[in-house]
């Protein structure tokens, strides 16, 4: 998302405002968990749970920039916010005893107007950061990489990559990227009405 190479190439993304952040953490899966689902919405809170076998990779959706206020309120307030949406995690949350166990993902949706310069092509988050909503960011990055590989093999073998090749990669990948970002933005970054 914050690419040093992109910055060195003097490419600046256009940022689209997203009203949320996500606090990611890991908790043990309860002995008798409810049926598997991705997200729990209740009492104005949203919690994401990704089943990883014996634990959940868990995310609490918060208002953009809200981590300082939550930290000031303390870990008990954090646990209560999670429990509001996912009460079955009550006992598991006891394992969170330090803010170091909770990682902030500053949700961004941004996109470069131009993805390339001579000798440089931005793909994935470096070209277009996605919201974690719908879990598509990595898929779009892989599709960028495949499109780039297919377009660049012959020019690289020939020893010269014309800027038109790089422009062609961007023109091929931009429509689906822009469409998904519009969907994510229309949904408030992926969680309309939460946070």
C-alpha positions in Angstrom: 0.0 0.0 0.0 2.8 2.4 0.8 5.2 1.4 -1.9 8.7 2.9 -1.7 9.3 2.0 -5.4 6.0 3.7 -6.4 7.2 6.8 -4.5 10.6 6.7 -6.1 8.9 6.6 -9.5 7.0 9.8 -8.4 3.6 8.1 -8.9 1.0 9.4 -6.5 -2.3 7.6 -5.9 -5.7 9.2 -5.9 -7.2 8.3 -2.5 -10.9 7.7 -2.0 -12.2 8.2 1.5 -13.0 5.1 3.5 -14.8 5.5 6.8 -13.4 2.4 8.5 -10.3 0.7 9.9 -10.0 -3.0 11.0 -8.4 -4.2 14.2 -7.0 -7.7 13.4 -6.3 -10.3 16.2 -6.2 -14.0 16.8 -8.3 -15.8 19.4 -8.7 -19.5 20.1 -11.8 -21.1 18.6 -14.4 -21.9 21.3 -15.0 -25.5 22.2 -18.5 -25.3 20.8 -18.4 -22.6 18.0 -21.5 -21.6 16.1 -21.9 -22.6 12.5 -19.1 -21.0 10.4 -19.9 -17.6 9.0 -17.6 -14.7 7.9 -19.1 -11.8 9.8 -21.3 -11.0 12.8 -23.4 -7.8 12.9 -25.1 -6.8 16.1 -25.7 -3.7 18.1 -23.8 -1.5 15.7 -20.7 -3.7 15.7 -19.2 -5.9 13.1 -16.8 -8.7 13.7 -15.2 -10.8 11.0 -14.1 -14.3 11.9 -11.9 -16.4 9.5 -11.7 -20.0 10.6 -8.0 -21.1 10.7 -8.6 -24.6 12.3 -8.0 -24.1 16.0 -8.2 -20.3 16.1 -10.1 -17.5 14.4 -8.3 -14.7 12.6 -10.7 -12.0 13.8 -11.3 -8.4 12.8 -13.3 -5.7 14.6 -14.5 -2.9 12.2 -14.0 0.5 13.8 -14.5 4.1 12.6 -11.5 5.5 10.7 -9.0 6.7 13.2 -10.9 5.3 16.1 -8.1 3.2 17.5 -6.8 5.9 19.9 -10.2 6.4 21.5 -10.6 2.6 21.9 -7.1 2.2 23.3 -7.8 5.1 25.8 -11.0 3.2 26.9 -8.8 0.1 27.5 -8.8 -3.6 26.5 -12.0 -4.3 28.4 -13.8 -1.8 26.1 -12.2 -3.5 23.1 -13.4 -6.9 24.3 -17.0 -5.5 24.9 -17.0 -4.1 21.4 -16.1 -7.5 20.0 -18.6 -9.3 22.3 -21.4 -7.0 21.2 -21.4 -8.6 17.8 -19.9 -12.0 18.6 -20.8 -13.0 22.2 -19.7 -16.5 21.7 -16.1 -15.2 21.7 -16.4 -14.1 25.4 -14.0 -16.7 26.8 -11.6 -16.6 23.8 -11.2 -12.8 24.2 -9.5 -13.4 27.6 -6.4 -14.4 25.7 -6.1 -10.8 24.4 -4.2 -9.2 27.3 -2.0 -6.7 25.4 -2.6 -4.2 22.6 0.5 -5.7 20.9 -1.8 -8.7 20.0 -4.1 -6.3 18.1 -3.0 -5.0 14.7 -4.4 -2.0 12.9 -5.3 -2.2 9.2 -5.9 1.3 8.0 -8.4 0.6 5.3 -7.7 2.4 2.0 -9.1 2.5 -1.4 -6.8 4.3 -3.8 -5.6 4.1 -7.4 -2.8 5.5 -9.6 -3.9 7.4 -12.6 -0.9 6.0 -14.4 0.6 2.7 -13.2 3.9 2.9 -15.0 7.1 4.8 -15.9 10.0 3.6 -18.1 11.4 0.6 -16.3 8.6 0.4 -13.7 5.1 -1.1 -13.5 3.0 -0.9 -10.3 0.6 -3.8 -9.8 -1.6 -4.9 -6.9 -1.8 -2.6 -3.9 1.0 -0.5 -5.3 -1.4 0.4 -8.3 -4.7 0.1 -6.6 -5.3 -0.6 -2.9 -8.6 -2.3 -2.2 -10.8 -2.5 0.9 -10.6 -5.9 2.6 -14.4 -6.1 1.8 -15.3 -9.2 -0.3 -11.7 -10.5 0.1 -10.7 -9.7 -3.5 -7.6 -7.6 -3.2 -5.1 -10.5 -3.5 -7.1 -12.0 -6.4 -6.9 -8.7 -8.3 -3.2 -8.5 -7.6 -2.6 -12.0 -9.0 -4.6 -11.1 -12.1 -2.4 -8.0 -12.5 0.7 -10.2 -12.2 -0.6 -12.7 -14.8 -1.6 -9.9 -17.2 1.8 -8.3 -16.8 3.7 -11.6 -17.2 1.8 -12.5 -20.4 2.4 -9.0 -21.9 6.0 -8.7 -20.8 7.6 -12.0 -21.7 8.3 -11.3 -25.4 9.4 -7.7 -24.9 11.7 -8.6 -22.1 13.3 -11.4 -24.1 13.8 -8.9 -26.9 15.5 -6.6 -24.4 13.2 -3.6 -24.8 9.8 -2.8 -23.2 7.9 -0.1 -25.0 5.7 2.1 -22.8 2.8 1.1 -25.0 3.1 -2.5 -23.5 2.9 -1.1 -20.0 -0.1 1.1 -21.0 -1.8 -1.9 -22.5 -1.5 -3.8 -19.1 -3.1 -0.9 -17.3 -5.8 -0.6 -19.9 -6.6 -4.3 -19.6 -6.7 -4.3 -15.8 -8.2 -0.9 -15.0 -11.8 -1.6 -15.9 -12.3 -4.5 -13.4 -10.3 -2.8 -10.7 -12.3 0.5 -11.0 -15.6 -1.5 -11.0 -14.7 -3.3 -7.8 -13.5 -0.2 -6.1 -16.8 1.5 -7.1 -18.7 -1.4 -5.5 -16.5 -1.2 -2.3 -17.0 2.6 -2.1 -20.8 2.3 -2.6 -20.8 -0.1 0.3 -18.9 2.4 2.6 -15.6 0.6 2.2 -17.4 -2.7 2.6 -19.4 -2.3 5.7 -22.2 0.3 5.0 -23.9 1.3 8.2 -21.2 0.0 10.6 -18.6 2.0 12.6 
